Amino acid sequence: MDLLIAKPGAVKIGNDGFHVILQQDDKTMLIPWQAALEVAKAMTTVARKVEEVVKVDQIVSDEAFLNRLGFPIGLTNNPDIKKEAFQKAQYDPQLRKYMPNAVGIPSSEAVGTPSLIQHKPKGGKDNGK
């Protein structure tokens, strides 16, 4: 089995009727369009997982920044990365030092998304409900 290593710009993709054509150097591959869609979907999924590994430091920094601001937006579903990002948001001296100047949040404030707790109003009434 030959190992085909694709370099950016080295693989040409085209079509011929009902087939997708992949061509690199002197090798040509004809793939039915249905199979090409399945392969493309699988490759995208795997490529995003690889990207998460390659860019883990940037993801941790970005997620820590969002945690520090209190935005409930997750950039990853990986619990280890989320845990590290939350710890960085809490304890990273750079975020604690410089974020207050940028957004007006004192560095001693809690990290994360604030939650609202509803109580019945005093007097025992539920506002007519």
PyRosetta script that sets phi, psi and omega in degrees:
from pyrosetta import init, pose_from_sequence

init()
pose = pose_from_sequence("MDLLIAKPGAVKIGNDGFHVILQQDDKTMLIPWQAALEVAKAMTTVARKVEEVVKVDQIVSDEAFLNRLGFPIGLTNNPDIKKEAFQKAQYDPQLRKYMPNAVGIPSSEAVGTPSLIQHKPKGGKDNGK")
pose.set_psi(1, 127.0)
pose.set_omega(1, 177.7)
pose.set_phi(2, -83.2)
pose.set_psi(2, 140.0)
pose.set_omega(2, 176.8)
pose.set_phi(3, -93.5)
pose.set_psi(3, 121.7)
pose.set_omega(3, -179.6)
pose.set_phi(4, -100.7)
pose.set_psi(4, 114.6)
pose.set_omega(4, 179.2)
pose.set_phi(5, -105.1)
pose.set_psi(5, 112.8)
pose.set_omega(5, -177.4)
pose.set_phi(6, -85.8)
pose.set_psi(6, 129.1)
pose.set_omega(6, 174.4)
pose.set_phi(7, -107.1)
pose.set_psi(7, 144.6)
pose.set_omega(7, 179.4)
pose.set_phi(8, -54.0)
pose.set_psi(8, 128.9)
pose.set_omega(8, 179.7)
pose.set_phi(9, 84.7)
pose.set_psi(9, -9.6)
pose.set_omega(9, -177.9)
pose.set_phi(10, -89.3)
pose.set_psi(10, -19.8)
pose.set_omega(10, 179.7)
pose.set_phi(11, -99.9)
pose.set_psi(11, 129.0)
pose.set_omega(11, 177.0)
pose.set_phi(12, -104.3)
pose.set_psi(12, 135.5)
pose.set_omega(12, -179.8)
pose.set_phi(13, -120.8)
pose.set_psi(13, 132.3)
pose.set_omega(13, 179.2)
pose.set_phi(14, -148.3)
pose.set_psi(14, -168.4)
pose.set_omega(14, 177.5)
pose.set_phi(15, -139.2)
pose.set_psi(15, 154.6)
pose.set_omega(15, 178.5)
pose.set_phi(16, -143.9)
pose.set_psi(16, 93.6)
pose.set_omega(16, -178.3)
pose.set_phi(17, 67.3)
pose.set_psi(17, -114.2)
pose.set_omega(17, -176.7)
pose.set_phi(18, -98.2)
pose.set_psi(18, 12.7)
pose.set_omega(18, -176.7)
pose.set_phi(19, -122.3)
pose.set_psi(19, 151.2)
pose.set_omega(19, 171.4)
pose.set_phi(20, -98.0)
pose.set_psi(20, 134.5)
pose.set_omega(20, -178.4)
pose.set_phi(21, -107.3)
pose.set_psi(21, 126.0)
pose.set_omega(21, 171.4)
pose.set_phi(22, -110.4)
pose.set_psi(22, 129.3)
pose.set_omega(22, -177.8)
pose.set_phi(23, -137.0)
pose.set_psi(23, 128.4)
pose.set_omega(23, 173.8)
pose.set_phi(24, -139.0)
pose.set_psi(24, 126.7)
pose.set_omega(24, -177.4)
pose.set_phi(25, 52.0)
pose.set_psi(25, -119.0)
pose.set_omega(25, -177.9)
pose.set_phi(26, -101.8)
pose.set_psi(26, 9.8)
pose.set_omega(26, -179.6)
pose.set_phi(27, -103.6)
pose.set_psi(27, 133.5)
pose.set_omega(27, 179.4)
pose.set_phi(28, -127.9)
pose.set_psi(28, 140.1)
pose.set_omega(28, -179.3)
pose.set_phi(29, -131.6)
pose.set_psi(29, 128.6)
pose.set_omega(29, 175.4)
pose.set_phi(30, -102.4)
pose.set_psi(30, 126.4)
pose.set_omega(30, -178.5)
pose.set_phi(31, -125.8)
pose.set_psi(31, 130.6)
pose.set_omega(31, 174.1)
pose.set_phi(32, -58.2)
pose.set_psi(32, 146.0)
pose.set_omega(32, -173.6)
pose.set_phi(33, -59.0)
pose.set_psi(33, -36.1)
pose.set_omega(33, 179.9)
pose.set_phi(34, -64.1)
pose.set_psi(34, -44.2)
pose.set_omega(34, 179.0)
pose.set_phi(35, -66.0)
pose.set_psi(35, -36.9)
pose.set_omega(35, 179.6)
pose.set_phi(36, -63.0)
pose.set_psi(36, -38.8)
pose.set_omega(36, 177.3)
pose.set_phi(37, -64.6)
pose.set_psi(37, -41.7)
pose.set_omega(37, 178.6)
pose.set_phi(38, -65.4)
pose.set_psi(38, -43.2)
pose.set_omega(38, 178.8)
pose.set_phi(39, -63.6)
pose.set_psi(39, -42.9)
pose.set_omega(39, -179.9)
pose.set_phi(40, -62.3)
pose.set_psi(40, -41.4)
pose.set_omega(40, 179.3)
pose.set_phi(41, -64.8)
pose.set_psi(41, -45.2)
pose.set_omega(41, 179.2)
pose.set_phi(42, -64.7)
pose.set_psi(42, -41.1)
pose.set_omega(42, 179.8)
pose.set_phi(43, -64.9)
pose.set_psi(43, -38.7)
pose.set_omega(43, 178.4)
pose.set_phi(44, -63.2)
pose.set_psi(44, -43.7)
pose.set_omega(44, 179.3)
pose.set_phi(45, -61.3)
pose.set_psi(45, -48.3)
pose.set_omega(45, -179.4)
pose.set_phi(46, -67.2)
pose.set_psi(46, -39.6)
pose.set_omega(46, -179.8)
pose.set_phi(47, -63.1)
pose.set_psi(47, -36.4)
pose.set_omega(47, 178.1)
pose.set_phi(48, -68.4)
pose.set_psi(48, -35.6)
pose.set_omega(48, 175.9)
pose.set_phi(49, -65.9)
pose.set_psi(49, -42.6)
pose.set_omega(49, 178.3)
pose.set_phi(50, -64.8)
pose.set_psi(50, -41.3)
pose.set_omega(50, 179.1)
pose.set_phi(51, -60.1)
pose.set_psi(51, -38.4)
pose.set_omega(51, 179.0)
pose.set_phi(52, -63.1)
pose.set_psi(52, -37.6)
pose.set_omega(52, 178.1)
pose.set_phi(53, -69.5)
pose.set_psi(53, -44.7)
pose.set_omega(53, -177.5)
pose.set_phi(54, -66.3)
pose.set_psi(54, -38.1)
pose.set_omega(54, -174.6)
pose.set_phi(55, -104.3)
pose.set_psi(55, 26.2)
pose.set_omega(55, -174.6)
pose.set_phi(56, -58.3)
pose.set_psi(56, -39.7)
pose.set_omega(56, -179.4)
pose.set_phi(57, -63.6)
pose.set_psi(57, -42.1)
pose.set_omega(57, 179.2)
pose.set_phi(58, -67.7)
pose.set_psi(58, -38.9)
pose.set_omega(58, 179.1)
pose.set_phi(59, -64.7)
pose.set_psi(59, -43.0)
pose.set_omega(59, 178.3)
pose.set_phi(60, -61.2)
pose.set_psi(60, -45.6)
pose.set_omega(60, -179.7)
pose.set_phi(61, -63.2)
pose.set_psi(61, -45.1)
pose.set_omega(61, -178.9)
pose.set_phi(62, -66.3)
pose.set_psi(62, -42.5)
pose.set_omega(62, 179.7)
pose.set_phi(63, -67.9)
pose.set_psi(63, -36.3)
pose.set_omega(63, 176.1)
pose.set_phi(64, -62.7)
pose.set_psi(64, -41.6)
pose.set_omega(64, 178.0)
pose.set_phi(65, -60.4)
pose.set_psi(65, -46.3)
pose.set_omega(65, 179.3)
pose.set_phi(66, -65.7)
pose.set_psi(66, -39.3)
pose.set_omega(66, 176.6)
pose.set_phi(67, -62.0)
pose.set_psi(67, -41.2)
pose.set_omega(67, -179.4)
pose.set_phi(68, -62.9)
pose.set_psi(68, -34.8)
pose.set_omega(68, 178.6)
pose.set_phi(69, -79.4)
pose.set_psi(69, -17.4)
pose.set_omega(69, -178.9)
pose.set_phi(70, 90.1)
pose.set_psi(70, 15.2)
pose.set_omega(70, 178.0)
pose.set_phi(71, -82.8)
pose.set_psi(71, 128.4)
pose.set_omega(71, -179.1)
pose.set_phi(72, -85.5)
pose.set_psi(72, 44.2)
pose.set_omega(72, -178.9)
pose.set_phi(73, -105.7)
pose.set_psi(73, 120.2)
pose.set_omega(73, 178.2)
pose.set_phi(74, -94.8)
pose.set_psi(74, 135.1)
pose.set_omega(74, 178.2)
pose.set_phi(75, -95.6)
pose.set_psi(75, -8.4)
pose.set_omega(75, -178.9)
pose.set_phi(76, -151.4)
pose.set_psi(76, 158.1)
pose.set_omega(76, 173.7)
pose.set_phi(77, -103.0)
pose.set_psi(77, -0.9)
pose.set_omega(77, -178.6)
pose.set_phi(78, -72.8)
pose.set_psi(78, 116.2)
pose.set_omega(78, -176.1)
pose.set_phi(79, -64.4)
pose.set_psi(79, -31.0)
pose.set_omega(79, 178.6)
pose.set_phi(80, -67.3)
pose.set_psi(80, -41.8)
pose.set_omega(80, 178.8)
pose.set_phi(81, -67.2)
pose.set_psi(81, -41.1)
pose.set_omega(81, 178.6)
pose.set_phi(82, -62.0)
pose.set_psi(82, -41.7)
pose.set_omega(82, -179.7)
pose.set_phi(83, -63.5)
pose.set_psi(83, -45.4)
pose.set_omega(83, 179.1)
pose.set_phi(84, -63.7)
pose.set_psi(84, -39.5)
pose.set_omega(84, 179.1)
pose.set_phi(85, -65.0)
pose.set_psi(85, -40.3)
pose.set_omega(85, 179.6)
pose.set_phi(86, -65.7)
pose.set_psi(86, -40.9)
pose.set_omega(86, 177.5)
pose.set_phi(87, -64.7)
pose.set_psi(87, -38.9)
pose.set_omega(87, 177.7)
pose.set_phi(88, -64.9)
pose.set_psi(88, -39.6)
pose.set_omega(88, 178.8)
pose.set_phi(89, -62.6)
pose.set_psi(89, -35.0)
pose.set_omega(89, -179.3)
pose.set_phi(90, -78.3)
pose.set_psi(90, -41.7)
pose.set_omega(90, -166.3)
pose.set_phi(91, -116.0)
pose.set_psi(91, -9.5)
pose.set_omega(91, -177.6)
pose.set_phi(92, -65.8)
pose.set_psi(92, 120.7)
pose.set_omega(92, -177.0)
pose.set_phi(93, -64.5)
pose.set_psi(93, -30.6)
pose.set_omega(93, 179.7)
pose.set_phi(94, -66.6)
pose.set_psi(94, -45.5)
pose.set_omega(94, 178.6)
pose.set_phi(95, -64.5)
pose.set_psi(95, -43.0)
pose.set_omega(95, -179.0)
pose.set_phi(96, -65.1)
pose.set_psi(96, -34.9)
pose.set_omega(96, -176.5)
pose.set_phi(97, -79.1)
pose.set_psi(97, -44.8)
pose.set_omega(97, -170.1)
pose.set_phi(98, -98.3)
pose.set_psi(98, -21.4)
pose.set_omega(98, -179.2)
pose.set_phi(99, -65.4)
pose.set_psi(99, -38.2)
pose.set_omega(99, 179.6)
pose.set_phi(100, -59.4)
pose.set_psi(100, -36.4)
pose.set_omega(100, 179.0)
pose.set_phi(101, -67.0)
pose.set_psi(101, -30.9)
pose.set_omega(101, -176.7)
pose.set_phi(102, -82.8)
pose.set_psi(102, -36.9)
pose.set_omega(102, -172.8)
pose.set_phi(103, -127.8)
pose.set_psi(103, 0.2)
pose.set_omega(103, 176.2)
pose.set_phi(104, 78.2)
pose.set_psi(104, 23.8)
pose.set_omega(104, 178.3)
pose.set_phi(105, -102.1)
pose.set_psi(105, 120.5)
pose.set_omega(105, 178.0)
pose.set_phi(106, -60.2)
pose.set_psi(106, 142.3)
pose.set_omega(106, -174.5)
pose.set_phi(107, -69.5)
pose.set_psi(107, -12.5)
pose.set_omega(107, 179.5)
pose.set_phi(108, -89.0)
pose.set_psi(108, -4.9)
pose.set_omega(108, -178.8)
pose.set_phi(109, -69.6)
pose.set_psi(109, 157.9)
pose.set_omega(109, 178.9)
pose.set_phi(110, -68.4)
pose.set_psi(110, 152.4)
pose.set_omega(110, -179.2)
pose.set_phi(111, -101.6)
pose.set_psi(111, 142.1)
pose.set_omega(111, 175.9)
pose.set_phi(112, 121.7)
pose.set_psi(112, -173.5)
pose.set_omega(112, -178.8)
pose.set_phi(113, -89.8)
pose.set_psi(113, 126.7)
pose.set_omega(113, 178.8)
pose.set_phi(114, -67.5)
pose.set_psi(114, 148.3)
pose.set_omega(114, 177.6)
pose.set_phi(115, -119.0)
pose.set_psi(115, 151.5)
pose.set_omega(115, 179.3)
pose.set_phi(116, -103.2)
pose.set_psi(116, 135.8)
pose.set_omega(116, 177.4)
pose.set_phi(117, -115.7)
pose.set_psi(117, 121.5)
pose.set_omega(117, -178.8)
pose.set_phi(118, -95.5)
pose.set_psi(118, 137.0)
pose.set_omega(118, 177.5)
pose.set_phi(119, -123.6)
pose.set_psi(119, 155.5)
pose.set_omega(119, 172.7)
pose.set_phi(120, -67.8)
pose.set_psi(120, 142.6)
pose.set_omega(120, 179.2)
pose.set_phi(121, -66.2)
pose.set_psi(121, 155.0)
pose.set_omega(121, 178.6)
pose.set_phi(122, -62.1)
pose.set_psi(122, 142.1)
pose.set_omega(122, -178.7)
pose.set_phi(123, 105.7)
pose.set_psi(123, -7.9)
pose.set_omega(123, 174.2)
pose.set_phi(124, 81.3)
pose.set_psi(124, 2.4)
pose.set_omega(124, -179.6)
pose.set_phi(125, -93.4)
pose.set_psi(125, 148.6)
pose.set_omega(125, 179.6)
pose.set_phi(126, -104.5)
pose.set_psi(126, 37.0)
pose.set_omega(126, -179.8)
pose.set_phi(127, 54.8)
pose.set_psi(127, 41.7)
pose.set_omega(127, 176.5)
pose.set_phi(128, 85.4)
pose.set_psi(128, 4.2)
pose.set_omega(128, -177.2)
pose.set_phi(129, -99.0)
pose.dump_pdb("model.pdb")
